[in-house]
Amino acid sequence: MNIEEFRNYCLGKRAVTEELPFDETTLVYKVLGKMFALTDTEDEFKIALKCDPEKALALREQYPKTVLPGYHLNKKHWNTIVVDGSIPDNMLYSWIDDSCELVIKKLPKIKQAELKSL
């Protein structure tokens, strides 16, 4: 996976926007206004994804060099993944899906219904 594939995959999801709320180089992906993924366009290719706390710890143990606690994020709920080819793309796509779904599940019921109608 490269940054363009990551970007296109995120933007291909329903009701997802791409924003630059922090600076000119940090791309943030939100579903109905809630962040589920981000990356920096200037540093080495890393992505930050929301993750179930137990799964986050398990992934960090399984991939200690590439799955790290969320940088500048809540380390309990976010992982930073170094995308260096050592983790299969299908797994990365699955983690992006999980991140988006975790955010959707926390949205108010009216927002969840709105998303289903899109």
Biopython code that builds the backbone (N, CA, C, O; Angstrom):
import numpy as np
from Bio.PDB.StructureBuilder import StructureBuilder

atoms = [
    (1, "MET", "N", (0.854, -1.178, 0.000)),
    (1, "MET", "CA", (0.000, 0.000, 0.000)),
    (1, "MET", "C", (0.896, 1.235, 0.000)),
    (1, "MET", "O", (1.914, 1.289, 0.691)),
    (2, "ASN", "N", (0.493, 2.215, -0.786)),
    (2, "ASN", "CA", (1.185, 3.495, -0.749)),
    (2, "ASN", "C", (0.184, 4.565, -0.303)),
    (2, "ASN", "O", (-0.988, 4.270, -0.069)),
    (3, "ILE", "N", (0.646, 5.777, -0.193)),
    (3, "ILE", "CA", (-0.213, 6.839, 0.357)),
    (3, "ILE", "C", (-1.421, 7.120, -0.542)),
    (3, "ILE", "O", (-2.500, 7.434, -0.040)),
    (4, "GLU", "N", (-1.253, 7.012, -1.852)),
    (4, "GLU", "CA", (-2.389, 7.253, -2.756)),
    (4, "GLU", "C", (-3.435, 6.162, -2.624)),
    (4, "GLU", "O", (-4.633, 6.446, -2.641)),
    (5, "GLU", "N", (-2.994, 4.905, -2.492)),
    (5, "GLU", "CA", (-3.938, 3.805, -2.299)),
    (5, "GLU", "C", (-4.675, 3.971, -0.972)),
    (5, "GLU", "O", (-5.883, 3.750, -0.893)),
    (6, "PHE", "N", (-3.943, 4.359, 0.064)),
    (6, "PHE", "CA", (-4.558, 4.617, 1.368)),
    (6, "PHE", "C", (-5.602, 5.724, 1.250)),
    (6, "PHE", "O", (-6.731, 5.582, 1.719)),
    (7, "ARG", "N", (-5.215, 6.807, 0.627)),
    (7, "ARG", "CA", (-6.101, 7.965, 0.460)),
    (7, "ARG", "C", (-7.357, 7.572, -0.313)),
    (7, "ARG", "O", (-8.468, 7.882, 0.116)),
    (8, "ASN", "N", (-7.192, 6.898, -1.437)),
    (8, "ASN", "CA", (-8.336, 6.499, -2.256)),
    (8, "ASN", "C", (-9.258, 5.532, -1.523)),
    (8, "ASN", "O", (-10.479, 5.603, -1.666)),
    (9, "TYR", "N", (-8.673, 4.630, -0.741)),
    (9, "TYR", "CA", (-9.482, 3.674, 0.007)),
    (9, "TYR", "C", (-10.332, 4.396, 1.051)),
    (9, "TYR", "O", (-11.528, 4.131, 1.180)),
    (10, "CYS", "N", (-9.709, 5.303, 1.788)),
    (10, "CYS", "CA", (-10.453, 6.057, 2.801)),
    (10, "CYS", "C", (-11.558, 6.892, 2.164)),
    (10, "CYS", "O", (-12.693, 6.901, 2.642)),
    (11, "LEU", "N", (-11.224, 7.589, 1.088)),
    (11, "LEU", "CA", (-12.209, 8.449, 0.432)),
    (11, "LEU", "C", (-13.307, 7.653, -0.263)),
    (11, "LEU", "O", (-14.362, 8.203, -0.579)),
    (12, "GLY", "N", (-13.078, 6.387, -0.501)),
    (12, "GLY", "CA", (-14.086, 5.541, -1.123)),
    (12, "GLY", "C", (-15.194, 5.103, -0.176)),
    (12, "GLY", "O", (-16.189, 4.522, -0.607)),
    (13, "LYS", "N", (-15.028, 5.372, 1.083)),
    (13, "LYS", "CA", (-16.048, 5.012, 2.073)),
    (13, "LYS", "C", (-17.145, 6.085, 2.108)),
    (13, "LYS", "O", (-16.905, 7.251, 1.797)),
    (14, "ARG", "N", (-18.327, 5.669, 2.485)),
    (14, "ARG", "CA", (-19.471, 6.589, 2.549)),
    (14, "ARG", "C", (-19.252, 7.696, 3.568)),
    (14, "ARG", "O", (-18.779, 7.458, 4.679)),
    (15, "ALA", "N", (-19.604, 8.905, 3.169)),
    (15, "ALA", "CA", (-19.611, 10.087, 4.050)),
    (15, "ALA", "C", (-18.240, 10.422, 4.635)),
    (15, "ALA", "O", (-18.154, 10.994, 5.721)),
    (16, "VAL", "N", (-17.178, 10.073, 3.930)),
    (16, "VAL", "CA", (-15.824, 10.369, 4.409)),
    (16, "VAL", "C", (-15.307, 11.641, 3.760)),
    (16, "VAL", "O", (-15.471, 11.865, 2.561)),
    (17, "THR", "N", (-14.679, 12.465, 4.584)),
    (17, "THR", "CA", (-14.042, 13.684, 4.097)),
    (17, "THR", "C", (-12.563, 13.641, 4.430)),
    (17, "THR", "O", (-12.128, 12.958, 5.358)),
    (18, "GLU", "N", (-11.804, 14.390, 3.646)),
    (18, "GLU", "CA", (-10.374, 14.537, 3.887)),
    (18, "GLU", "C", (-10.140, 15.981, 4.304)),
    (18, "GLU", "O", (-10.604, 16.909, 3.642)),
    (19, "GLU", "N", (-9.423, 16.163, 5.397)),
    (19, "GLU", "CA", (-9.203, 17.510, 5.925)),
    (19, "GLU", "C", (-7.753, 17.677, 6.351)),
    (19, "GLU", "O", (-7.011, 16.703, 6.484)),
    (20, "LEU", "N", (-7.366, 18.925, 6.561)),
    (20, "LEU", "CA", (-6.042, 19.280, 7.072)),
    (20, "LEU", "C", (-6.214, 20.155, 8.315)),
    (20, "LEU", "O", (-5.844, 21.329, 8.288)),
    (21, "PRO", "N", (-6.767, 19.611, 9.402)),
    (21, "PRO", "CA", (-7.078, 20.451, 10.561)),
    (21, "PRO", "C", (-5.873, 20.827, 11.421)),
    (21, "PRO", "O", (-5.934, 21.799, 12.174)),
    (22, "PHE", "N", (-4.779, 20.069, 11.319)),
    (22, "PHE", "CA", (-3.641, 20.290, 12.215)),
    (22, "PHE", "C", (-2.539, 21.128, 11.571)),
    (22, "PHE", "O", (-1.984, 22.028, 12.201)),
    (23, "ASP", "N", (-2.231, 20.827, 10.321)),
    (23, "ASP", "CA", (-1.177, 21.533, 9.591)),
    (23, "ASP", "C", (-1.332, 21.227, 8.103)),
    (23, "ASP", "O", (-2.309, 20.593, 7.704)),
    (24, "GLU", "N", (-0.390, 21.664, 7.286)),
    (24, "GLU", "CA", (-0.499, 21.504, 5.837)),
    (24, "GLU", "C", (-0.117, 20.113, 5.352)),
    (24, "GLU", "O", (-0.302, 19.810, 4.174)),
    (25, "THR", "N", (0.411, 19.258, 6.225)),
    (25, "THR", "CA", (0.892, 17.957, 5.772)),
    (25, "THR", "C", (0.186, 16.759, 6.401)),
    (25, "THR", "O", (0.420, 15.627, 5.979)),
    (26, "THR", "N", (-0.662, 16.975, 7.388)),
    (26, "THR", "CA", (-1.339, 15.865, 8.057)),
    (26, "THR", "C", (-2.747, 15.703, 7.498)),
    (26, "THR", "O", (-3.647, 16.491, 7.788)),
    (27, "LEU", "N", (-2.913, 14.655, 6.687)),
    (27, "LEU", "CA", (-4.232, 14.352, 6.112)),
    (27, "LEU", "C", (-5.047, 13.591, 7.142)),
    (27, "LEU", "O", (-4.590, 12.594, 7.701)),
    (28, "VAL", "N", (-6.268, 14.074, 7.387)),
    (28, "VAL", "CA", (-7.165, 13.454, 8.358)),
    (28, "VAL", "C", (-8.432, 13.020, 7.632)),
    (28, "VAL", "O", (-9.021, 13.780, 6.864)),
    (29, "TYR", "N", (-8.836, 11.786, 7.892)),
    (29, "TYR", "CA", (-10.047, 11.234, 7.281)),
    (29, "TYR", "C", (-11.111, 11.089, 8.357)),
    (29, "TYR", "O", (-10.889, 10.497, 9.413)),
    (30, "LYS", "N", (-12.282, 11.654, 8.049)),
    (30, "LYS", "CA", (-13.396, 11.660, 9.002)),
    (30, "LYS", "C", (-14.638, 11.077, 8.350)),
    (30, "LYS", "O", (-14.893, 11.279, 7.163)),
    (31, "VAL", "N", (-15.401, 10.353, 9.150)),
    (31, "VAL", "CA", (-16.709, 9.882, 8.719)),
    (31, "VAL", "C", (-17.731, 10.681, 9.518)),
    (31, "VAL", "O", (-17.763, 10.612, 10.746)),
    (32, "LEU", "N", (-18.560, 11.435, 8.815)),
    (32, "LEU", "CA", (-19.552, 12.321, 9.431)),
    (32, "LEU", "C", (-18.925, 13.181, 10.532)),
    (32, "LEU", "O", (-19.505, 13.366, 11.602)),
    (33, "GLY", "N", (-17.736, 13.698, 10.248)),
    (33, "GLY", "CA", (-17.086, 14.633, 11.155)),
    (33, "GLY", "C", (-16.232, 14.029, 12.246)),
    (33, "GLY", "O", (-15.651, 14.763, 13.044)),
    (34, "LYS", "N", (-16.136, 12.702, 12.305)),
    (34, "LYS", "CA", (-15.341, 12.042, 13.345)),
    (34, "LYS", "C", (-14.138, 11.335, 12.727)),
    (34, "LYS", "O", (-14.273, 10.558, 11.782)),
    (35, "MET", "N", (-12.973, 11.619, 13.273)),
    (35, "MET", "CA", (-11.716, 11.111, 12.732)),
    (35, "MET", "C", (-11.575, 9.606, 12.923)),
    (35, "MET", "O", (-11.829, 9.080, 14.006)),
    (36, "PHE", "N", (-11.158, 8.906, 11.834)),
    (36, "PHE", "CA", (-10.871, 7.477, 11.942)),
    (36, "PHE", "C", (-9.493, 7.105, 11.398)),
    (36, "PHE", "O", (-9.012, 5.999, 11.646)),
    (37, "ALA", "N", (-8.851, 8.013, 10.661)),
    (37, "ALA", "CA", (-7.524, 7.710, 10.105)),
    (37, "ALA", "C", (-6.785, 9.004, 9.806)),
    (37, "ALA", "O", (-7.392, 10.035, 9.517)),
    (38, "LEU", "N", (-5.461, 8.926, 9.883)),
    (38, "LEU", "CA", (-4.655, 10.070, 9.483)),
    (38, "LEU", "C", (-3.274, 9.611, 9.051)),
    (38, "LEU", "O", (-2.819, 8.521, 9.400)),
    (39, "THR", "N", (-2.621, 10.473, 8.282)),
    (39, "THR", "CA", (-1.261, 10.223, 7.829)),
    (39, "THR", "C", (-0.582, 11.552, 7.561)),
    (39, "THR", "O", (-1.243, 12.577, 7.396)),
    (40, "ASP", "N", (0.731, 11.528, 7.518)),
    (40, "ASP", "CA", (1.498, 12.723, 7.186)),
    (40, "ASP", "C", (2.079, 12.535, 5.791)),
    (40, "ASP", "O", (2.565, 11.454, 5.457)),
    (41, "THR", "N", (2.029, 13.572, 4.987)),
    (41, "THR", "CA", (2.495, 13.468, 3.607)),
    (41, "THR", "C", (3.991, 13.681, 3.452)),
    (41, "THR", "O", (4.526, 13.456, 2.367)),
    (42, "GLU", "N", (4.679, 14.105, 4.497)),
    (42, "GLU", "CA", (6.101, 14.413, 4.369)),
    (42, "GLU", "C", (7.024, 13.386, 5.011)),
    (42, "GLU", "O", (8.119, 13.152, 4.499)),
    (43, "ASP", "N", (6.625, 12.777, 6.096)),
    (43, "ASP", "CA", (7.484, 11.813, 6.783)),
    (43, "ASP", "C", (7.374, 10.445, 6.115)),
    (43, "ASP", "O", (6.686, 10.289, 5.106)),
    (44, "GLU", "N", (8.065, 9.448, 6.692)),
    (44, "GLU", "CA", (7.908, 8.091, 6.171)),
    (44, "GLU", "C", (6.426, 7.722, 6.267)),
    (44, "GLU", "O", (5.706, 8.239, 7.121)),
    (45, "PHE", "N", (5.981, 6.829, 5.388)),
    (45, "PHE", "CA", (4.564, 6.511, 5.315)),
    (45, "PHE", "C", (4.121, 5.725, 6.548)),
    (45, "PHE", "O", (4.470, 4.559, 6.734)),
    (46, "LYS", "N", (3.346, 6.405, 7.372)),
    (46, "LYS", "CA", (2.730, 5.821, 8.566)),
    (46, "LYS", "C", (1.268, 6.221, 8.543)),
    (46, "LYS", "O", (0.917, 7.292, 8.049)),
    (47, "ILE", "N", (0.421, 5.362, 9.076)),
    (47, "ILE", "CA", (-0.989, 5.709, 9.228)),
    (47, "ILE", "C", (-1.389, 5.496, 10.679)),
    (47, "ILE", "O", (-0.895, 4.585, 11.343)),
    (48, "ALA", "N", (-2.270, 6.325, 11.155)),
    (48, "ALA", "CA", (-2.820, 6.167, 12.502)),
    (48, "ALA", "C", (-4.274, 5.748, 12.347)),
    (48, "ALA", "O", (-5.033, 6.347, 11.585)),
    (49, "LEU", "N", (-4.646, 4.711, 13.082)),
    (49, "LEU", "CA", (-5.992, 4.169, 13.012)),
    (49, "LEU", "C", (-6.539, 3.915, 14.409)),
    (49, "LEU", "O", (-5.817, 3.512, 15.321)),
    (50, "LYS", "N", (-7.826, 4.162, 14.546)),
    (50, "LYS", "CA", (-8.510, 3.848, 15.798)),
    (50, "LYS", "C", (-8.599, 2.331, 15.908)),
    (50, "LYS", "O", (-8.734, 1.636, 14.901)),
    (51, "CYS", "N", (-8.523, 1.820, 17.135)),
    (51, "CYS", "CA", (-8.508, 0.373, 17.322)),
    (51, "CYS", "C", (-9.095, 0.016, 18.677)),
    (51, "CYS", "O", (-8.939, 0.761, 19.644)),
    (52, "ASP", "N", (-9.763, -1.116, 18.746)),
    (52, "ASP", "CA", (-10.229, -1.644, 20.019)),
    (52, "ASP", "C", (-9.015, -1.793, 20.938)),
    (52, "ASP", "O", (-7.993, -2.326, 20.506)),
    (53, "PRO", "N", (-9.097, -1.340, 22.189)),
    (53, "PRO", "CA", (-7.926, -1.359, 23.077)),
    (53, "PRO", "C", (-7.236, -2.717, 23.214)),
    (53, "PRO", "O", (-6.007, -2.785, 23.202)),
    (54, "GLU", "N", (-8.002, -3.787, 23.344)),
    (54, "GLU", "CA", (-7.393, -5.112, 23.480)),
    (54, "GLU", "C", (-6.706, -5.533, 22.190)),
    (54, "GLU", "O", (-5.603, -6.078, 22.210)),
    (55, "LYS", "N", (-7.368, -5.275, 21.074)),
    (55, "LYS", "CA", (-6.783, -5.612, 19.786)),
    (55, "LYS", "C", (-5.539, -4.759, 19.528)),
    (55, "LYS", "O", (-4.560, -5.238, 18.956)),
    (56, "ALA", "N", (-5.581, -3.505, 19.949)),
    (56, "ALA", "CA", (-4.429, -2.614, 19.767)),
    (56, "ALA", "C", (-3.197, -3.193, 20.446)),
    (56, "ALA", "O", (-2.113, -3.214, 19.864)),
    (57, "LEU", "N", (-3.364, -3.659, 21.666)),
    (57, "LEU", "CA", (-2.235, -4.253, 22.396)),
    (57, "LEU", "C", (-1.747, -5.532, 21.714)),
    (57, "LEU", "O", (-0.543, -5.760, 21.596)),
    (58, "ALA", "N", (-2.682, -6.356, 21.271)),
    (58, "ALA", "CA", (-2.306, -7.611, 20.609)),
    (58, "ALA", "C", (-1.529, -7.336, 19.318)),
    (58, "ALA", "O", (-0.541, -8.012, 19.031)),
    (59, "LEU", "N", (-1.973, -6.350, 18.549)),
    (59, "LEU", "CA", (-1.280, -6.020, 17.301)),
    (59, "LEU", "C", (0.120, -5.474, 17.579)),
    (59, "LEU", "O", (1.064, -5.770, 16.847)),
    (60, "ARG", "N", (0.249, -4.683, 18.630)),
    (60, "ARG", "CA", (1.574, -4.149, 18.998)),
    (60, "ARG", "C", (2.530, -5.267, 19.401)),
    (60, "ARG", "O", (3.727, -5.201, 19.122)),
    (61, "GLU", "N", (1.990, -6.297, 20.061)),
    (61, "GLU", "CA", (2.826, -7.442, 20.434)),
    (61, "GLU", "C", (3.195, -8.267, 19.205)),
    (61, "GLU", "O", (4.325, -8.742, 19.089)),
    (62, "GLN", "N", (2.246, -8.438, 18.292)),
    (62, "GLN", "CA", (2.475, -9.244, 17.101)),
    (62, "GLN", "C", (3.420, -8.559, 16.111)),
    (62, "GLN", "O", (4.219, -9.218, 15.446)),
    (63, "TYR", "N", (3.321, -7.234, 16.021)),
    (63, "TYR", "CA", (4.133, -6.449, 15.073)),
    (63, "TYR", "C", (4.870, -5.337, 15.828)),
    (63, "TYR", "O", (4.562, -4.161, 15.634)),
    (64, "PRO", "N", (5.829, -5.682, 16.677)),
    (64, "PRO", "CA", (6.443, -4.674, 17.556)),
    (64, "PRO", "C", (7.220, -3.571, 16.845)),
    (64, "PRO", "O", (7.411, -2.498, 17.416)),
    (65, "LYS", "N", (7.665, -3.801, 15.632)),
    (65, "LYS", "CA", (8.438, -2.780, 14.922)),
    (65, "LYS", "C", (7.580, -1.909, 14.010)),
    (65, "LYS", "O", (8.012, -0.838, 13.583)),
    (66, "THR", "N", (6.372, -2.365, 13.716)),
    (66, "THR", "CA", (5.547, -1.622, 12.754)),
    (66, "THR", "C", (4.208, -1.150, 13.300)),
    (66, "THR", "O", (3.608, -0.240, 12.729)),
    (67, "VAL", "N", (3.726, -1.734, 14.377)),
    (67, "VAL", "CA", (2.477, -1.270, 14.994)),
    (67, "VAL", "C", (2.845, -0.705, 16.363)),
    (67, "VAL", "O", (3.260, -1.425, 17.271)),
    (68, "LEU", "N", (2.678, 0.609, 16.472)),
    (68, "LEU", "CA", (3.122, 1.348, 17.655)),
    (68, "LEU", "C", (1.941, 2.086, 18.283)),
    (68, "LEU", "O", (0.923, 2.293, 17.624)),
    (69, "PRO", "N", (2.065, 2.482, 19.544)),
    (69, "PRO", "CA", (1.000, 3.303, 20.144)),
    (69, "PRO", "C", (0.797, 4.576, 19.320)),
    (69, "PRO", "O", (1.746, 5.114, 18.750)),
    (70, "GLY", "N", (-0.422, 5.041, 19.264)),
    (70, "GLY", "CA", (-0.749, 6.225, 18.478)),
    (70, "GLY", "C", (0.104, 7.428, 18.843)),
    (70, "GLY", "O", (0.135, 7.853, 19.997)),
    (71, "TYR", "N", (0.784, 7.964, 17.864)),
    (71, "TYR", "CA", (1.643, 9.127, 18.072)),
    (71, "TYR", "C", (0.778, 10.372, 18.177)),
    (71, "TYR", "O", (0.002, 10.662, 17.266)),
    (72, "HIS", "N", (0.897, 11.106, 19.264)),
    (72, "HIS", "CA", (0.081, 12.299, 19.545)),
    (72, "HIS", "C", (-1.416, 11.995, 19.617)),
    (72, "HIS", "O", (-2.244, 12.880, 19.398)),
    (73, "LEU", "N", (-1.758, 10.749, 19.921)),
    (73, "LEU", "CA", (-3.160, 10.335, 20.029)),
    (73, "LEU", "C", (-3.312, 9.523, 21.318)),
    (73, "LEU", "O", (-2.327, 9.191, 21.977)),
    (74, "ASN", "N", (-4.554, 9.213, 21.662)),
    (74, "ASN", "CA", (-4.819, 8.387, 22.825)),
    (74, "ASN", "C", (-4.237, 6.993, 22.559)),
    (74, "ASN", "O", (-4.743, 6.256, 21.713)),
    (75, "LYS", "N", (-3.197, 6.648, 23.270)),
    (75, "LYS", "CA", (-2.470, 5.414, 23.004)),
    (75, "LYS", "C", (-3.273, 4.157, 23.331)),
    (75, "LYS", "O", (-2.922, 3.063, 22.890)),
    (76, "LYS", "N", (-4.327, 4.309, 24.086)),
    (76, "LYS", "CA", (-5.192, 3.165, 24.384)),
    (76, "LYS", "C", (-6.058, 2.813, 23.174)),
    (76, "LYS", "O", (-6.335, 1.639, 22.926)),
    (77, "HIS", "N", (-6.482, 3.827, 22.423)),
    (77, "HIS", "CA", (-7.448, 3.629, 21.346)),
    (77, "HIS", "C", (-6.885, 3.802, 19.936)),
    (77, "HIS", "O", (-7.601, 3.579, 18.960)),
    (78, "TRP", "N", (-5.626, 4.192, 19.813)),
    (78, "TRP", "CA", (-5.057, 4.460, 18.492)),
    (78, "TRP", "C", (-3.714, 3.753, 18.327)),
    (78, "TRP", "O", (-2.903, 3.698, 19.251)),
    (79, "ASN", "N", (-3.500, 3.209, 17.121)),
    (79, "ASN", "CA", (-2.216, 2.643, 16.733)),
    (79, "ASN", "C", (-1.648, 3.461, 15.585)),
    (79, "ASN", "O", (-2.389, 3.968, 14.744)),
    (80, "THR", "N", (-0.342, 3.582, 15.558)),
    (80, "THR", "CA", (0.369, 4.128, 14.407)),
    (80, "THR", "C", (1.051, 2.957, 13.727)),
    (80, "THR", "O", (1.797, 2.212, 14.362)),
    (81, "ILE", "N", (0.794, 2.794, 12.428)),
    (81, "ILE", "CA", (1.339, 1.677, 11.673)),
    (81, "ILE", "C", (2.363, 2.203, 10.675)),
    (81, "ILE", "O", (2.060, 3.066, 9.851)),
    (82, "VAL", "N", (3.574, 1.672, 10.760)),
    (82, "VAL", "CA", (4.614, 1.990, 9.792)),
    (82, "VAL", "C", (4.352, 1.104, 8.575)),
    (82, "VAL", "O", (4.426, -0.122, 8.662)),
    (83, "VAL", "N", (4.048, 1.728, 7.453)),
    (83, "VAL", "CA", (3.709, 0.967, 6.247)),
    (83, "VAL", "C", (4.999, 0.768, 5.449)),
    (83, "VAL", "O", (5.415, 1.622, 4.665)),
    (84, "ASP", "N", (5.616, -0.398, 5.684)),
    (84, "ASP", "CA", (6.901, -0.693, 5.046)),
    (84, "ASP", "C", (6.867, -1.965, 4.206)),
    (84, "ASP", "O", (7.906, -2.446, 3.755)),
    (85, "GLY", "N", (5.668, -2.507, 3.998)),
    (85, "GLY", "CA", (5.536, -3.726, 3.204)),
    (85, "GLY", "C", (5.543, -5.003, 4.026)),
    (85, "GLY", "O", (5.281, -6.075, 3.481)),
    (86, "SER", "N", (5.831, -4.928, 5.314)),
    (86, "SER", "CA", (5.893, -6.132, 6.139)),
    (86, "SER", "C", (4.507, -6.625, 6.573)),
    (86, "SER", "O", (4.356, -7.779, 6.973)),
    (87, "ILE", "N", (3.513, -5.763, 6.495)),
    (87, "ILE", "CA", (2.136, -6.149, 6.815)),
    (87, "ILE", "C", (1.369, -6.193, 5.490)),
    (87, "ILE", "O", (1.390, -5.221, 4.734)),
    (88, "PRO", "N", (0.695, -7.308, 5.201)),
    (88, "PRO", "CA", (-0.020, -7.420, 3.929)),
    (88, "PRO", "C", (-1.084, -6.322, 3.763)),
    (88, "PRO", "O", (-1.738, -5.918, 4.724)),
    (89, "ASP", "N", (-1.234, -5.858, 2.530)),
    (89, "ASP", "CA", (-2.204, -4.794, 2.249)),
    (89, "ASP", "C", (-3.610, -5.165, 2.689)),
    (89, "ASP", "O", (-4.329, -4.326, 3.231)),
    (90, "ASN", "N", (-4.014, -6.423, 2.463)),
    (90, "ASN", "CA", (-5.378, -6.800, 2.841)),
    (90, "ASN", "C", (-5.608, -6.641, 4.340)),
    (90, "ASN", "O", (-6.721, -6.332, 4.766)),
    (91, "MET", "N", (-4.564, -6.850, 5.143)),
    (91, "MET", "CA", (-4.675, -6.655, 6.581)),
    (91, "MET", "C", (-4.806, -5.159, 6.903)),
    (91, "MET", "O", (-5.606, -4.769, 7.753)),
    (92, "LEU", "N", (-4.013, -4.329, 6.214)),
    (92, "LEU", "CA", (-4.109, -2.879, 6.420)),
    (92, "LEU", "C", (-5.505, -2.374, 6.060)),
    (92, "LEU", "O", (-6.086, -1.568, 6.787)),
    (93, "TYR", "N", (-6.037, -2.851, 4.935)),
    (93, "TYR", "CA", (-7.389, -2.439, 4.541)),
    (93, "TYR", "C", (-8.419, -2.868, 5.589)),
    (93, "TYR", "O", (-9.357, -2.128, 5.884)),
    (94, "SER", "N", (-8.240, -4.053, 6.141)),
    (94, "SER", "CA", (-9.144, -4.540, 7.182)),
    (94, "SER", "C", (-9.068, -3.657, 8.429)),
    (94, "SER", "O", (-10.089, -3.376, 9.056)),
    (95, "TRP", "N", (-7.861, -3.220, 8.787)),
    (95, "TRP", "CA", (-7.699, -2.347, 9.956)),
    (95, "TRP", "C", (-8.324, -0.974, 9.706)),
    (95, "TRP", "O", (-8.869, -0.366, 10.627)),
    (96, "ILE", "N", (-8.250, -0.486, 8.474)),
    (96, "ILE", "CA", (-8.913, 0.777, 8.124)),
    (96, "ILE", "C", (-10.423, 0.607, 8.283)),
    (96, "ILE", "O", (-11.095, 1.468, 8.851)),
    (97, "ASP", "N", (-10.948, -0.508, 7.779)),
    (97, "ASP", "CA", (-12.382, -0.791, 7.921)),
    (97, "ASP", "C", (-12.783, -0.836, 9.389)),
    (97, "ASP", "O", (-13.795, -0.254, 9.780)),
    (98, "ASP", "N", (-11.985, -1.532, 10.204)),
    (98, "ASP", "CA", (-12.283, -1.640, 11.638)),
    (98, "ASP", "C", (-12.304, -0.259, 12.291)),
    (98, "ASP", "O", (-13.183, 0.040, 13.099)),
    (99, "SER", "N", (-11.337, 0.571, 11.937)),
    (99, "SER", "CA", (-11.245, 1.915, 12.503)),
    (99, "SER", "C", (-12.501, 2.719, 12.172)),
    (99, "SER", "O", (-13.094, 3.358, 13.041)),
    (100, "CYS", "N", (-12.886, 2.673, 10.916)),
    (100, "CYS", "CA", (-14.080, 3.411, 10.483)),
    (100, "CYS", "C", (-15.330, 2.892, 11.201)),
    (100, "CYS", "O", (-16.169, 3.678, 11.641)),
    (101, "GLU", "N", (-15.448, 1.584, 11.314)),
    (101, "GLU", "CA", (-16.609, 0.998, 11.980)),
    (101, "GLU", "C", (-16.663, 1.353, 13.463)),
    (101, "GLU", "O", (-17.742, 1.596, 14.003)),
    (102, "LEU", "N", (-15.512, 1.385, 14.121)),
    (102, "LEU", "CA", (-15.488, 1.784, 15.538)),
    (102, "LEU", "C", (-16.030, 3.200, 15.710)),
    (102, "LEU", "O", (-16.780, 3.476, 16.646)),
    (103, "VAL", "N", (-15.648, 4.088, 14.806)),
    (103, "VAL", "CA", (-16.124, 5.468, 14.876)),
    (103, "VAL", "C", (-17.620, 5.527, 14.596)),
    (103, "VAL", "O", (-18.352, 6.236, 15.286)),
    (104, "ILE", "N", (-18.073, 4.799, 13.605)),
    (104, "ILE", "CA", (-19.503, 4.795, 13.261)),
    (104, "ILE", "C", (-20.337, 4.288, 14.442)),
    (104, "ILE", "O", (-21.397, 4.842, 14.733)),
    (105, "LYS", "N", (-19.867, 3.245, 15.118)),
    (105, "LYS", "CA", (-20.606, 2.685, 16.259)),
    (105, "LYS", "C", (-20.756, 3.677, 17.403)),
    (105, "LYS", "O", (-21.686, 3.562, 18.201)),
    (106, "LYS", "N", (-19.850, 4.653, 17.495)),
    (106, "LYS", "CA", (-19.905, 5.654, 18.565)),
    (106, "LYS", "C", (-20.730, 6.885, 18.166)),
    (106, "LYS", "O", (-20.992, 7.750, 19.003)),
    (107, "LEU", "N", (-21.134, 6.969, 16.915)),
    (107, "LEU", "CA", (-21.950, 8.100, 16.480)),
    (107, "LEU", "C", (-23.341, 8.006, 17.092)),
    (107, "LEU", "O", (-23.812, 6.908, 17.390)),
    (108, "PRO", "N", (-24.002, 9.141, 17.281)),
    (108, "PRO", "CA", (-25.402, 9.098, 17.732)),
    (108, "PRO", "C", (-26.256, 8.300, 16.744)),
    (108, "PRO", "O", (-25.960, 8.260, 15.550)),
    (109, "LYS", "N", (-27.301, 7.674, 17.245)),
    (109, "LYS", "CA", (-28.169, 6.825, 16.410)),
    (109, "LYS", "C", (-28.688, 7.576, 15.183)),
    (109, "LYS", "O", (-28.801, 6.991, 14.106)),
    (110, "ILE", "N", (-29.000, 8.852, 15.333)),
    (110, "ILE", "CA", (-29.514, 9.622, 14.205)),
    (110, "ILE", "C", (-28.457, 9.761, 13.106)),
    (110, "ILE", "O", (-28.782, 9.727, 11.919)),
    (111, "LYS", "N", (-27.193, 9.917, 13.505)),
    (111, "LYS", "CA", (-26.093, 9.992, 12.535)),
    (111, "LYS", "C", (-25.869, 8.639, 11.867)),
    (111, "LYS", "O", (-25.596, 8.573, 10.669)),
    (112, "GLN", "N", (-25.986, 7.563, 12.640)),
    (112, "GLN", "CA", (-25.840, 6.227, 12.070)),
    (112, "GLN", "C", (-26.932, 5.968, 11.030)),
    (112, "GLN", "O", (-26.670, 5.392, 9.974)),
    (113, "ALA", "N", (-28.151, 6.396, 11.338)),
    (113, "ALA", "CA", (-29.259, 6.253, 10.389)),
    (113, "ALA", "C", (-29.019, 7.103, 9.139)),
    (113, "ALA", "O", (-29.310, 6.678, 8.021)),
    (114, "GLU", "N", (-28.490, 8.294, 9.343)),
    (114, "GLU", "CA", (-28.167, 9.182, 8.223)),
    (114, "GLU", "C", (-27.137, 8.512, 7.299)),
    (114, "GLU", "O", (-27.256, 8.568, 6.075)),
    (115, "LEU", "N", (-26.156, 7.894, 7.893)),
    (115, "LEU", "CA", (-25.112, 7.236, 7.123)),
    (115, "LEU", "C", (-25.684, 6.075, 6.305)),
    (115, "LEU", "O", (-25.316, 5.883, 5.146)),
    (116, "LYS", "N", (-26.585, 5.305, 6.917)),
    (116, "LYS", "CA", (-27.206, 4.174, 6.205)),
    (116, "LYS", "C", (-28.040, 4.632, 5.010)),
    (116, "LYS", "O", (-28.184, 3.903, 4.028)),
    (117, "SER", "N", (-28.581, 5.832, 5.101)),
    (117, "SER", "CA", (-29.434, 6.338, 4.023)),
    (117, "SER", "C", (-28.635, 6.929, 2.864)),
    (117, "SER", "O", (-29.203, 7.217, 1.810)),
    (118, "LEU", "N", (-27.343, 7.113, 3.039)),
    (118, "LEU", "CA", (-26.512, 7.689, 1.973)),
    (118, "LEU", "C", (-26.174, 6.678, 0.911)),
    (118, "LEU", "O", (-25.483, 7.003, -0.054)),
]
sb = StructureBuilder()
sb.init_structure("model")
sb.init_model(0)
sb.init_chain("A")
sb.init_seg("    ")
for serial, (resi, resn, name, xyz) in enumerate(atoms, 1):
    if name == "N":
        sb.init_residue(resn, " ", resi, " ")
    sb.init_atom(name, np.array(xyz, "f"), 0.0, 1.0, " ", f" {name:<3s}", serial, name[0])
structure = sb.get_structure()
